[in-house]
Amino acid sequence: MWWWIEKLLIIVSFFISGGFSAYGSMTWGKLSEKK
C-alpha cells in the first residue's frame, strides 16, 4: 500500500528539482539578456 506513495514522492522530488533547474536557467537567461 505504501509503494505508490514512495514512487509518488520520488516523481515529485524529480519534478521539483527539474522545475527549479529550468526556472533558474530561465531567470539566468533573462538576467543575461538585460546585461
C-alpha positions as CSV (number, residue, x, y, z in Angstrom):
1,M,0.0,0.0,0.0
2,W,2.9,2.3,0.7
3,W,4.9,1.6,-2.5
4,W,2.8,4.0,-4.6
5,I,3.4,6.8,-2.1
6,E,7.1,6.2,-2.3
7,K,7.0,6.3,-6.1
8,L,4.9,9.5,-5.9
9,L,7.4,11.1,-3.6
10,I,10.3,10.2,-6.0
11,I,8.4,11.5,-9.0
12,V,7.5,14.7,-7.2
13,S,11.1,15.2,-6.0
14,F,12.4,14.8,-9.5
15,F,9.8,17.1,-10.9
16,I,10.6,19.8,-8.3
17,S,14.4,19.6,-8.9
18,G,13.9,19.7,-12.6
19,G,11.5,22.6,-12.3
20,F,13.9,24.6,-10.1
21,S,16.8,24.0,-12.6
22,A,14.6,25.0,-15.6
23,Y,13.4,28.1,-13.7
24,G,16.9,29.0,-12.6
25,S,18.2,28.7,-16.2
26,M,15.3,30.8,-17.5
27,T,15.9,33.5,-14.8
28,W,19.6,33.5,-15.6
29,G,18.9,33.9,-19.3
30,K,16.7,36.9,-18.7
31,L,19.3,38.5,-16.4
32,S,22.0,37.9,-19.1
33,E,19.8,39.5,-21.7
34,K,19.3,42.6,-19.6
35,K,23.1,42.9,-19.3
